[in-house]
Amino acid sequence: MKRPTKKAFFEYMSTRLNTKWKDQEGYLTLLDVVAQADKSESAFRDLAELTLMTKTDRLIYRNKMACEGVEMTPLQVDEYLCIVEYGLEYVS
């Protein structure tokens, strides 16, 4: 498994979100996503499906996460999905 660099990740997120992005916790989330996706084909598929969500699906996802005790804003959901999308590129 190739490890993504912080610099490239921060540049990707800054471009994708159209802002200067340097979230250290986001990088740790990226590493977790890569490790999780690399565990099995089904884990990879589950994460890949997240990146295909519509606006309505994202709202349902936010509600589901809230029920599990994880409150997320719409921007945080977008950031997480960008992290997942980027992380899937590093799965072997």
Stockholm file with secondary structure:
# STOCKHOLM 1.0

chainA/1-92         MKRPTKKAFFEYMSTRLNTKWKDQEGYLTLLDVVAQADKSESAFRDLAELTLMTKTDRLIYRNKMACEGVEMTPLQVDEYLCIVEYGLEYVS
#=GR chainA/1-92 SS CCCCCHHHHHHHHHHHHTSCCCCHHHHHHHHHHHHHHHHCHHHHHHHHHHTTCCHHHHHHHHHHHHHTTCCCCHHHHHHHHHHHHHHHTTCC
#=GC SS_cons        CCCCCHHHHHHHHHHHHTSCCCCHHHHHHHHHHHHHHHHCHHHHHHHHHHTTCCHHHHHHHHHHHHHTTCCCCHHHHHHHHHHHHHHHTTCC
//
